[in-house]
Amino acid sequence: MKKGLLFICTVLLVVACHKEESSQPAANTPAPAVEQEIAAAVRAGKETITPQDIQAALDLLSDKDRKFAQTSMGHQNLLQILLREKLIAADAKANKLEQNEGYQELLAKKRAQLDAIYDEYAAQLLENLWYETQREKGLISVSDEEIKEYYKKYPYEMTVKQIILDNAETADQVLRTLKRSPSKWKDMSRQYSIAPEVIRDNSFSFMPGEFLPEIEVIAANSSNGSVQGFIKTGQGFHIIMKTSEKRLSRTEAEPRIRAVLEQKKLDKVLEDLQNKYEVIIYDKTE
């Protein structure tokens, strides 16, 4: 159909130029309107173009192309394009090209891709509906009062940088070095950290509730510039340096607090679901 659009534009230019040379219409003469009732179809042998085919083709066009296709000239061009496609498809079937092995392989591959897209869309749609249902029940919705109370306790944001190591022995050695010489932080990070390189030397900020609880507690009770650790989490062994802390305005904090409280409530709902459905995890990561 995309090739067909090029055909429309080309024919339009050729016909328009020819009409311009052959005749000049009166300045205020309106373009001929397309009849509302188009003959039910165009037929060529067993191939038929129905009004539904025409409408489906129009739906795929841009606004500009659709406007042209709804003129008498554009309508005729559209019919020619659709007829050409029908004739090619009919002849291809008559010659049993659909039995071609390469064609069948590509078709099967595309069908699998579309099935995967459909399944992913269906799953996402169902998940979104589930979230809406939980909010309607009040299970994960957050009130303004809850946000207000949380802000009273935690109106601040902390900034830290961290080194993540894969074993306790190395973590202990690196911590001892950094306690003596915090200035060696960058060298120690580049030499020992197993964190992805893109975040290895970067600081990051969080409000209480936005990051790992073990690290939040240590950071909240540390002074700026101090090195603390090592802290074991599911990611590894962490050494952190708190670089700053600042108070946030209510406007800045509110959307973040809402997200934190929603996540806490969601975690509780999911925990209840695990108990309800007797979830057992056999995979061991340690």
Steps between C-alpha positions, in 0.01 A plus 500: 500500500794734564618449141143576401519840670798590285295392202218732608733797529665428164169461319372814667792706367476358147124539474505844660762626254307354207176661617678832545625489140169389350254722683470770760193468726317810619658649813205429729398164355497245788676166461261220405370319807538126541165326495402369839364179355790336316405203287527216746820376347749467221513149362777335300437131452442364847669794669273764652575834665232581753418831674649339811830449313497863394430624853775280645744648249390854585553433871867425432566829319630824645252789524645660187486181291152417630373841398632448147366142486152636571501712184379345174852478361647363822221248537566358154871473575427324828278250319778432251747435780263266681418321174868452426556350844202266456618385158855434622368306800265296280773410251745416777246257648420354157870424457514357854770744608363478852649150516850644454721380786664839558161669505367251753806543725474880500126481560545265796769725646280808470203313650713404800611863542142625483385233744771612743396865461137406558584293809712783645225753433236275656715447810570874536134586455399249766767629738381860455144388568618324816670821622183701433298245695738517797477880503120488485504268800730744682774237541778700334352850492672769709322786679623857541509443876736205460730711283490781757597265785784342300637843409508599866729204573710496184517841328855449375701348218841335542774469240759222515746314286575134546741222420351152461722197551438130449661362821539601863877466514561749220232727640676506836835585340354778285308643799816513713685681221223755452463563873866601502498682164155604372678675211572157348130442440514528120799268472342240727171521312659451159717215626252300708136603443279250319233764434427574132758741362233752401413562869832411662629852564163675520325633808128440538231652717199351679235574758440248778300219343642537150814285539625195685391523868837377631685781323237764578543440874879525485485813281243669726730454800823606324660840467587644162833372366515196726568150366275224633471125441510239412128424466380172355198501266378278219722701265823435688707674767462878504731774619341845490604861536232753580571818304205723592155532649234765434144581600239479223197722460160336534441556127825322410445216743129424450512295175798304629332431834185387322706255293678370813175445691330338201795263465485410869130421471559306180771296671249411773239394243756285317617347827140402575468353151813290552344355813167453325648311206768316702797624300815288535827620341745216433773704332784580742726797427729458797 
